[in-house]
Amino acid sequence: METSELLKKVRKIEIKTRGLSHNIFAGEYHSAFKGRGMSFSEVREYQYGDDVRDIDWNVTARFNKPFVKVFEEERELTVMLLVDLSESLDFGTVKQTKRDMLTEIAATIAFSAMQNNDKIGVIFFTDKVEKFIPPQKGSKHILYIIRELLNFEPESNRTDISAPLQFLTNALKRRCTAFLISDFIDNNDFRDALTIANRKHDIAAIQVYDRRLVELPRIGLMRVHDAESGREVLIDTSSSKVQRALRIWWRNNSSKLEETFKKSRVDYVSIRTDHDYVKGLMNLFAQRS
């Protein structure tokens, strides 16, 4: 992409997503993703009903009466975006591709994090970690992230969601809030990696999908190309058997994905490319408030 065209696209996304994060998500983001960690603030005398596990035994021994530790919430967060850039994200049949919507969602979350004075970083992935952008603050950093979302060309075209989750678990020592954004078309089982990562960090998942994964147009013979494997097949879209097989595949895939998130205790939302993602993000935020 030429520099002038890229800058125009960056500016367009900045105007739209900065406005959304300021006007719509400011309060919701703060309440849903306020600091999960607790830091020691002070000690005070024990009061009836206090948790005995909070007793500071050193201070108690010094003054010969019980004192408890008082903790306060750590407001500043580290936010990580785990962004799928596999080949299947370049698919779209209505207003935009899955990657276009994914970019806007990531940018909106980034600006929301900035307004909350949070650090934000990114892990681009396919079937491996393609690029790691360490967490920082500031609008310049976010504009750099948006440029990379628009312009970064991954080496691989396949998907393995376990790869960025394992990297997140190992690379970030302090607890963070992470958004896993993908179409989740992955034949690999990533539940264990997700469960382990969510024990250490606070993960939310956002699925972006196209309506043609649910129902094909009945237009007769169609050549279908699998962007990740390169395989091509000829199918009859007018066939009720083909349509039924697609619906069954989608239903089974969705059920498996829902079970994975439920057992890993990860909040998630599914957003279709021809729908407004604002409502989807609001639903995700509402789950966590």
C-alpha positions as CSV (number, residue, x, y, z in Angstrom):
1,M,0.0,0.0,0.0
2,E,1.4,3.4,-1.0
3,T,2.2,5.8,1.8
4,S,-0.4,8.5,0.9
5,E,-3.1,5.9,0.6
6,L,-2.1,4.3,3.9
7,L,-2.1,7.6,5.7
8,K,-5.6,8.3,4.4
9,K,-6.9,5.0,5.6
10,V,-5.2,5.5,9.0
11,R,-6.8,8.9,9.3
12,K,-10.2,7.6,8.4
13,I,-10.1,4.8,10.9
14,E,-8.7,7.2,13.6
15,I,-11.6,9.6,13.1
16,K,-14.3,6.9,13.3
17,T,-12.9,4.8,16.1
18,R,-11.6,7.6,18.3
19,G,-15.1,9.1,18.2
20,L,-16.7,5.8,19.1
21,S,-14.4,5.2,22.0
22,H,-14.9,8.7,23.3
23,N,-18.7,9.0,22.8
24,I,-19.9,5.4,23.4
25,F,-17.3,3.3,25.1
26,A,-15.6,5.6,27.6
27,G,-17.7,4.6,30.6
28,E,-18.5,1.1,29.6
29,Y,-14.8,0.2,28.9
30,H,-13.7,1.7,32.3
31,S,-16.3,-0.2,34.3
32,A,-15.8,-3.5,32.4
33,F,-12.0,-3.5,32.3
34,K,-11.0,-1.4,35.3
35,G,-7.9,-2.6,37.1
36,R,-8.3,-6.2,38.2
37,G,-5.1,-6.2,40.3
38,M,-4.9,-5.0,43.9
39,S,-2.0,-3.1,45.4
40,F,-1.2,-2.5,49.1
41,S,-2.3,0.9,50.3
42,E,-2.2,1.2,54.1
43,V,-3.0,-0.5,57.4
44,R,-5.9,0.2,59.8
45,E,-7.2,-1.3,63.0
46,Y,-9.2,-4.5,62.6
47,Q,-13.0,-4.1,62.5
48,Y,-15.6,-6.7,63.0
49,G,-16.3,-8.5,59.7
50,D,-12.8,-8.0,58.2
51,D,-11.2,-11.0,56.6
52,V,-8.6,-12.4,59.0
53,R,-6.4,-13.3,56.0
54,D,-5.8,-9.5,55.6
55,I,-4.3,-9.2,59.1
56,D,-0.8,-7.7,59.1
57,W,0.9,-9.8,61.7
58,N,4.0,-7.6,62.0
59,V,2.1,-4.4,62.7
60,T,-0.3,-6.4,65.0
61,A,2.6,-7.7,67.1
62,R,4.2,-4.2,67.3
63,F,1.1,-2.5,68.7
64,N,-0.4,-5.5,70.5
65,K,-3.7,-5.2,68.8
66,P,-4.9,-6.4,65.4
67,F,-4.4,-4.4,62.2
68,V,-5.4,-5.3,58.7
69,K,-3.9,-4.5,55.3
70,V,-6.0,-2.2,53.1
71,F,-5.8,-2.7,49.3
72,E,-6.8,-0.5,46.5
73,E,-7.6,-1.3,42.9
74,E,-4.8,-0.8,40.4
75,R,-6.5,1.5,37.9
76,E,-3.8,1.4,35.2
77,L,-4.0,-1.6,33.0
78,T,-1.8,-3.2,30.4
79,V,-4.0,-4.1,27.4
80,M,-2.9,-6.6,24.8
81,L,-4.6,-7.1,21.4
82,L,-4.1,-10.6,20.0
83,V,-4.9,-10.1,16.3
84,D,-5.4,-12.9,13.8
85,L,-3.9,-12.1,10.4
86,S,-4.3,-15.5,8.7
87,E,-5.5,-15.6,5.1
88,S,-9.1,-16.4,6.0
89,L,-9.5,-12.9,7.4
90,D,-9.3,-11.4,3.9
91,F,-12.7,-12.9,3.1
92,G,-15.8,-10.7,2.9
93,T,-19.0,-10.7,0.9
94,V,-21.0,-7.6,1.9
95,K,-19.6,-4.3,3.1
96,Q,-16.2,-5.2,4.3
97,T,-13.7,-8.1,4.8
98,K,-13.3,-9.7,8.2
99,R,-9.8,-8.0,8.4
100,D,-11.4,-4.6,7.8
101,M,-13.8,-5.1,10.7
102,L,-11.1,-6.6,12.9
103,T,-9.0,-3.5,12.3
104,E,-11.8,-1.1,13.4
105,I,-12.6,-3.2,16.5
106,A,-8.9,-3.3,17.5
107,A,-8.5,0.5,16.9
108,T,-11.7,1.3,18.9
109,I,-10.4,-0.8,21.9
110,A,-7.0,0.9,21.6
111,F,-8.4,4.4,21.8
112,S,-10.7,3.3,24.7
113,A,-7.6,2.1,26.5
114,M,-5.8,5.3,25.8
115,Q,-8.6,7.3,27.3
116,N,-8.4,5.1,30.4
117,N,-4.6,5.9,30.6
118,D,-3.8,2.3,29.9
119,K,-0.8,0.8,28.1
120,I,-1.6,-1.1,24.9
121,G,0.4,-3.7,22.9
122,V,-0.3,-6.1,20.1
123,I,0.5,-9.6,19.1
124,F,-0.1,-10.3,15.4
125,F,-0.4,-14.0,14.7
126,T,-1.1,-16.7,12.1
127,D,0.0,-20.2,13.0
128,K,2.9,-18.4,14.8
129,V,3.6,-15.0,16.4
130,E,4.3,-12.8,13.4
131,K,5.0,-9.6,15.3
132,F,5.0,-8.3,18.9
133,I,4.5,-4.7,19.7
134,P,5.3,-4.1,23.4
135,P,2.7,-2.1,25.5
136,Q,3.1,1.6,25.5
137,K,0.9,4.7,26.1
138,G,0.0,7.6,23.8
139,S,-1.8,8.4,20.5
140,K,1.4,8.1,18.4
141,H,1.8,4.5,19.6
142,I,-1.9,3.8,18.7
143,L,-1.5,5.3,15.2
144,Y,1.5,3.1,14.7
145,I,-0.6,0.1,15.7
146,I,-3.3,1.1,13.2
147,R,-0.8,1.5,10.5
148,E,0.5,-2.0,11.2
149,L,-3.1,-3.4,11.3
150,L,-3.7,-2.0,7.8
151,N,-0.3,-2.7,6.2
152,F,1.4,-5.7,7.9
153,E,2.0,-8.7,5.7
154,P,2.3,-11.9,7.6
155,E,4.7,-14.7,6.5
156,S,2.2,-17.5,7.0
157,N,-1.4,-17.8,5.9
158,R,-2.5,-20.5,8.3
159,T,-4.0,-20.3,11.8
160,D,-2.9,-21.7,15.2
161,I,-4.5,-19.8,18.1
162,S,-2.4,-21.6,20.7
163,A,0.7,-19.8,19.4
164,P,-0.2,-16.2,20.6
165,L,-1.7,-17.5,23.8
166,Q,1.4,-19.4,24.8
167,F,3.5,-16.3,23.9
168,L,1.3,-14.1,26.0
169,T,1.6,-16.5,29.0
170,N,5.4,-16.5,28.7
171,A,6.3,-13.0,27.6
172,L,4.2,-10.8,29.9
173,K,5.1,-11.2,33.5
174,R,2.5,-8.9,34.9
175,R,-1.2,-9.6,34.6
176,C,-2.9,-7.9,31.7
177,T,-6.3,-7.6,29.9
178,A,-6.1,-9.3,26.5
179,F,-8.6,-9.2,23.6
180,L,-8.3,-12.3,21.3
181,I,-9.7,-11.2,17.9
182,S,-10.1,-13.8,15.2
183,D,-12.6,-15.7,13.0
184,F,-11.6,-18.8,15.1
185,I,-11.4,-21.0,12.0
186,D,-8.7,-23.2,13.5
187,N,-8.6,-27.0,13.2
188,N,-6.2,-27.1,16.2
189,D,-7.4,-27.5,19.8
190,F,-6.4,-24.3,21.6
191,R,-8.5,-24.9,24.8
192,D,-5.5,-25.8,27.1
193,A,-3.5,-22.8,25.9
194,L,-6.5,-20.5,26.5
195,T,-7.2,-21.9,29.9
196,I,-3.6,-21.5,31.0
197,A,-3.4,-17.9,29.6
198,N,-6.7,-16.9,31.2
199,R,-5.4,-18.1,34.6
200,K,-2.5,-15.6,34.4
201,H,-4.2,-12.9,32.5
202,D,-7.8,-11.6,31.9
203,I,-8.9,-12.6,28.4
204,A,-11.9,-11.7,26.3
205,A,-12.6,-13.1,22.9
206,I,-14.1,-11.5,19.8
207,Q,-15.2,-13.6,16.9
208,V,-15.6,-11.9,13.5
209,Y,-17.4,-13.9,10.8
210,D,-19.1,-13.5,7.4
211,R,-22.7,-14.5,6.8
212,R,-21.6,-16.8,3.9
213,L,-20.2,-19.1,6.5
214,V,-23.8,-19.7,7.6
215,E,-25.6,-19.7,4.3
216,L,-24.4,-19.8,0.7
217,P,-26.3,-18.0,-2.1
218,R,-28.1,-20.5,-4.3
219,I,-26.4,-19.7,-7.6
220,G,-25.5,-23.2,-8.9
221,L,-22.0,-24.4,-9.3
222,M,-19.3,-22.4,-7.4
223,R,-15.6,-22.9,-7.1
224,V,-14.6,-22.5,-3.5
225,H,-11.0,-21.7,-2.6
226,D,-9.5,-22.3,0.9
227,A,-7.2,-19.4,1.4
228,E,-5.2,-21.1,4.1
229,S,-4.6,-24.5,2.5
230,G,-4.8,-23.4,-1.1
231,R,-7.3,-26.2,-1.8
232,E,-10.1,-25.7,-4.3
233,V,-13.4,-27.6,-4.7
234,L,-16.4,-27.2,-7.0
235,I,-19.7,-27.3,-5.1
236,D,-23.4,-27.0,-6.1
237,T,-24.8,-24.2,-4.0
238,S,-28.3,-25.0,-5.2
239,S,-28.1,-28.4,-3.6
240,S,-30.1,-28.7,-0.3
241,K,-27.6,-31.3,0.8
242,V,-24.7,-28.9,0.5
243,Q,-26.7,-26.1,2.2
244,R,-27.6,-28.4,5.1
245,A,-24.0,-29.6,5.4
246,L,-22.8,-26.1,5.7
247,R,-25.4,-25.3,8.4
248,I,-24.5,-28.4,10.4
249,W,-20.7,-27.5,10.1
250,W,-21.4,-24.0,11.3
251,R,-23.6,-25.2,14.2
252,N,-21.1,-27.8,15.3
253,N,-18.2,-25.3,15.0
254,S,-20.1,-22.7,17.0
255,S,-21.1,-25.1,19.7
256,K,-17.5,-26.3,20.1
257,L,-16.2,-22.7,20.3
258,E,-18.8,-21.8,22.9
259,E,-17.9,-24.8,25.0
260,T,-14.2,-23.9,24.7
261,F,-14.8,-20.4,26.0
262,K,-17.2,-21.6,28.7
263,K,-14.7,-24.2,30.1
264,S,-11.9,-21.7,29.9
265,R,-14.0,-19.1,31.6
266,V,-13.5,-16.5,28.9
267,D,-16.2,-14.0,28.0
268,Y,-16.8,-13.7,24.2
269,V,-18.9,-12.2,21.5
270,S,-19.6,-13.1,17.9
271,I,-19.9,-10.2,15.4
272,R,-20.9,-10.5,11.7
273,T,-19.2,-8.3,9.1
274,D,-22.5,-6.9,7.8
275,H,-23.7,-6.0,11.4
276,D,-22.7,-3.0,13.6
277,Y,-19.8,-4.1,15.8
278,V,-20.7,-1.4,18.3
279,K,-23.6,-3.5,19.7
280,G,-21.4,-6.5,19.9
281,L,-18.7,-4.7,21.9
282,M,-21.4,-3.2,24.2
283,N,-22.7,-6.8,24.8
284,L,-19.2,-8.0,25.6
285,F,-18.6,-5.1,28.0
286,A,-22.0,-5.7,29.7
287,Q,-21.0,-9.3,30.4
288,R,-18.1,-8.0,32.5
289,S,-19.7,-5.1,34.3
